[in-house]
Amino acid sequence: MDLGPYLLLASLEGAVAAAVLALTAVGLSLVFGVMRVVNVAHGEFFMLGAVLAWWFATLVGAHPALGFMVALVCAPLIAAVIAATADFVVLKRLNYDPETTIVATIGLLYIIQQTVLMTYGPDARPVEAPFNYRYYFPWFGYSTYKFFVIGAAIAILLGVWVMLTKTRLGLVLRASQLDSEMATAFGIKVDRVYALVFGLGAGLAALAAVLVVPIQQAHYLMGADPLLLSFIVVIIGGLGSIAGTVVAAVFIGMSDGIISVFFSPTLAKIIATLLVAFVLIFRPMGLFGKRAV
């Protein structure tokens, strides 16, 4: 049996999974890196992006591309505003204490999940892709929309990198991450920076969901897997390391796609979990993390 076509298909599916996972995990890593907050509700912002994408597609009701473009802009913005509001109302008042913020974000998880269940319902609903032409390899045809997802994720991640490394906003974020008290002394509104970062992390998760929902379906319980995989990626890459997160997301996403095609999705999750255990044993700070000094 010629394994070439199956390996190519598995690699393409893995690349799509890696692209979506990288966007989602970078949002989680950014929040932890700047705020030192573990956002357990991160997967629910992913789910919220998918549900909002379905809502906008239904509301616009014209050509699928129009509804998709509206969702691509509006869904991440709405998720970001909700997250920034939650930061201001809840996390700020807890002084960003690591233990209490975990409990608070668990509460936020259930609030978002149950609100979506009451308004959206329990059914999984499809969102039509804005375009769905197929590129034909010698062995099979493949959706061009999936190529778009990979390209869009790369472009967005490059945009995040440029923002963090080349702009004044990125400088402010890095200053708040390194020493929040010193940043405050220099006139930086650290509480506003934290709200912006929490919103940005949620917006990236929602954006990833908008991209992937035409491939999957919107469902009120779909946030669990992205949350688990994002935590796995962030731990392997190194807590707070954006570069490590992207590298780990590519590795986990590609391996997940290949193992899922040749074996089973369950085996892929088991291997990823075991990999986390080995990383924590031999390199607790992650592959790209730095030791505390």
N, C-alpha and C positions, 0 to 999 in steps of 0.2 A: 504494500500500500504506500502511495506517495504521500508523505507527511507535509510536503511543502505548502499546498493550499490551506491545510488546516492550521499550520503554524502561522501563515500570513494572516488568516482570518482571526486567530487568537491574538496575534500581536496588534492588529487594528482595534479589536474590542478592548484590549488592555490599554491601548493608548487613549481611547475615549474615557475609560474608567479613570486612568491616571490624570487626565486633564481636569475632570470634574472634581476628583479627590484633591488635587493640588490647590484648586481655588478654595474649596471648603476648608481644608486644613490650614492654609495660609491665614485665613481669617481667624481661626482658633489660636494659631501660634502668635499672631500679631497682638491679640488681646492679652495673652499670657505674658508675652515678651515685654509689653509696655506697662501693663497694669498689675501683673502677677495675680490675675484672676483666672480661675479655671471655670470656663463658661459651660456648665452642663446643659444649658438650654440651646447650645449652638445648633444641634440637629433640628430643633424646632423652627429656627429661623430658615434653615434649608427647606423644611417642609412648607413653611409659610410662603416662601418664594414660589414653590411649585403650585400651591393652591391659588395664589394671587395671579399666576400666569394663566391658569385655567379660567379664573374669573374675568380677567381682562380680555382673553380670547373670546369668551362667551359674550361679554358686554359689547365689544367692538363689532363682532359678527360679520365683518367684511372678509376680505382676502386674509388667509391665515398669516401672511407676512406682516400685515398691518397690526393685528392683535399681538403678534409676537414682539414687534418693535416697541409697542406701548408697554408690554409686560417687561421687556428687557430694561426699560428705563424706570418705570414706576414701581415694580415689585421690589427691587433692591432698595429704592429710596424709602418706601413704606416700612420695610423691615428695619432699615437703619434708624428711622425716626422712632419706631417702637423700642428698639434696643437702647438708643440714646436716652429716651424718656425713662426706661427702666433703670438705667444707670443713675440718672439724676434723682429719681424718686426712691430707689431702694439701695443700690450699691454704695452710692456716695454717703448715705446716712449710716451705713455699716462701716465706714472708714476703710473699705476695701480689705477687711480682715479675711485672710485666706479661708479659714474654716467656715465662717458665717456666710461668705459670699457663695460658697458651694451649696449650702442649704438654700440660700435665696434663689440661685439659678435653677435649682431643682424645682422650687415652687413656681418659678417663671415658666419652666418646661411644661408643667401640668396646666397652668393657666392658658398658655397658647394652645396646647394640644386640645384641651376640652372646649375652648372657645371655638376652634376650628371644627371640632366634632359637632357642636350644637348648631353652627351656622352653615357649614359646608356639607356635613353628613358623613356617614361611614364608608360610602362607596368610592372605589378608585375610578377616576375619570381621565380620559385621554385628552391630550392637547395636540392638535394637528401641527406638524412641522411647517415652517414658513416655505420650504421648498423640499423636494424629496426626489431629485434626479438621482440616477444611479451611474456610478463609474464601473465599467466592466473590465475586470481582470480576465486573463485567459480561463480562469476556473469558476469565477462567480462574480456577481454584481454587488456593489457596496454603496450604501447611501452617501451621497455627497454632503448631506447635512451633518453626518458624523465627522467628516473631515472639517466642516465649519466649526464644530464644537471644539476640536483640538486646536485649530488656528485661533479661535476667539479666546480660549483659555490662555494660550501662549501670549497673545497680545495684552490681555488684562494683567497677567503676571509681570510682564515687562513694564507695564504702566505703574504697577505697585512698586516695583524695584526703582524705577526712575523717581517716583514720588518720595520714597524713603531715603534715597541717596543723593538726589540732585536738587531738591527743592528746600525752601525755608521751612515748609510744613514738616518735611522729613527730619530736618535738623531739630525742630521743636519736639517731635516725637522721640527722637533718640536722646535728647537732653532730659526729657521727662522720664525715660526708661532708666537712664544711668543714675540720676540723682534728682528725685522729685523735689526735695527740699531746696536744693541749690537752684533748680529751675524756677521755683516759686520766688526765690530771692531775686532772680533776674527779671521778674515781672511776667513770667509765663503763667497763664491761668491753667494750672494742672488739672483742675476738676473739669474744665471744658475740653482739655486734651483727652482725658479719660472717656468722656462721653462721646467724643468724636471717634476714638479708637474702637470703643464698644459698638458703636453704630457701623463703623467701617467693616469690622469683623462680621457682623450680622449681614451687612449688605453683600459681602463677598459670598457668603453661604447662600443667600437668596439668589444671587446672580448665577451661581453654579446650578442651582435647581431649575431656574428658568431655561438654561441651556439644555439640561438633560431631560426635562419633563416631556418633550415630544418623543423621546426614545422610551421613557418609562411611562408611568401614569401618576397623576397627583392623588395622594392618599394621606389621611391625617396621621398615620403611623409611620410614614416613610422617613422620618428623621432619625430613627434608631441606628440604622446601618451607617449612614454618613458620620454620625457622632462617634461611633465605635472606631471606624476606620480612621477618622481624623485624629482621635486620641492615639491610636497605634502609630500613625505617621509622625505626629508631633513628638512622641516619646522616642521613636527610633532616630528621627532627624536631630533631636536636641531641643529641649524646651526653650522657646523663644527664638530659635534660629530659623529665619525665613529660608535661607539657602538649603539648610538641612531638611526642612519640611518639604521643599519642592523635590529634592533628590529622593527622599524616602517615599513621597507620593508616587513618583514615577516608578520606583522599584515595586512598591506594593500594588499599584494599579496594574502594571504590566504583568506581574506574577499572578495577580487575581484573575485577569482576563485569560491568560494562557492555561492556568490550572483549571479554571472553570470550564473551558472548552474541552480539554483533554480528560479531565477527571470529574470534579464536582465543585460547585461554589462553596459547599460546606468545608471541603478539604482546604480550599484557599483561605478561609477564615481561620481554620485551625493552625495552619502554617504561619499565618501572620501573627497570631497570638503567641505561638511558641517563639517566634523571632523576637517579639517584645520581651519575653522572659529572658532570653539569652542576652539581649542588649542590656537589660537592667542588671543582670548578673555581672557581665564582664565590662560594661561601660555605662554606669548609671546615669551619666550626664547626656547620653545619646551620642550618636556618631559625630555630630558637628557641635555638640554642646561644649561649654567651657566649665572647668572646675571653679568652684567658688574659692576666692582668695581672702 
